[in-house]
Amino acid sequence: MSGLRVIQVPYHLGREGEVLGAGPAPLAHAIGGDRIVVERPGEFRNETKAIFDVVGALAAKVRETVDEGLFPLVLGGNCSSALGAVTGLDRDVGVVWFDAHGDFHTPDSTPTGFLEGMVLALLTGEGWNELRRGLRTVPPERVVLVGARDFEPTEEERLARSPIRRADAGSLGAALDDLADHTDAVYVHIDLDVLDPSEGVASAWAAEGGITAEELRVALDEVASRFEVVAATLSAYDPAVDAEGRIPPIAASLVPRLLPAGVRT
């Protein structure tokens, strides 16, 4: 790879520029580099269909980026950007998923119906089978979930039965060593609410007990020391709740940790 391409996905639940959909632009401004913006195809009919339309459009942009020899850094409104990023890679990868939440509900387990709370389950092949047709999945044994601490009971039960490895900053090394038995290339997903709110509030879904910015940077160094990082996403930033603008500089400080050696920003 010769350079970095920043791919902005300015959508929240399929709607452009609203809530978390307002986050990619200030993140992109802080990060800089070559940038493109994903556009949702077609009319908005309902949230669920619109989300999957955005995912498909993103997959095409990631595929083009990789074909041009560039590293895709996705700035997503929602975590569903992960589905498009992994699909666009057109290769088997592991996943290191940083998030305050599990995102591991299915339509049968969710108490809220919030599709963004199902994304990691979707990525591992569960739920919304028809709308998910054509999207790549990742076996759960090739997933490490880092920093998650805010779960509904049904989600906690599902994770307990899953091969997904869970880790915090202190136990990440062992989880990554186990992941290395299954893959040598990973996609890194960072929901910025993985950070403790004392570092900055990324969204209305922020939860106490998170990791610090420095712990996150060290964690990314651990990932990069063991795997080829082939793509990454920074997601779920709402500038309306970050009055001091603390999150974009933190996000920008993470990017060098994600890029392969020799990639130009």
Secondary structure, 3 states (H helix, E strand, C coil): CCEEEEEEECEECCEECCHHHHCHHHHHHHHCCEEEECCCCCCCCCHHHHHHHHHHHHHHHHHHHHHCCEEEEEEECCCCHHHHHHHHHCCCCEEEEECCECCCCCCCCCCCCCHHHHHHHHHCCCCCCCCCCCCCCCCHHHEEEECCCECCHHHHHHHHHCCCEEECCCCHHHHHHHHCCCCCEEEEEEEHHHECHHHCCCCCCCCCCCECHHHHHHHHHHHHHHCEEEEEEEECCCHHHCCCCCHHHHHHHHHHHHCCCCCEC
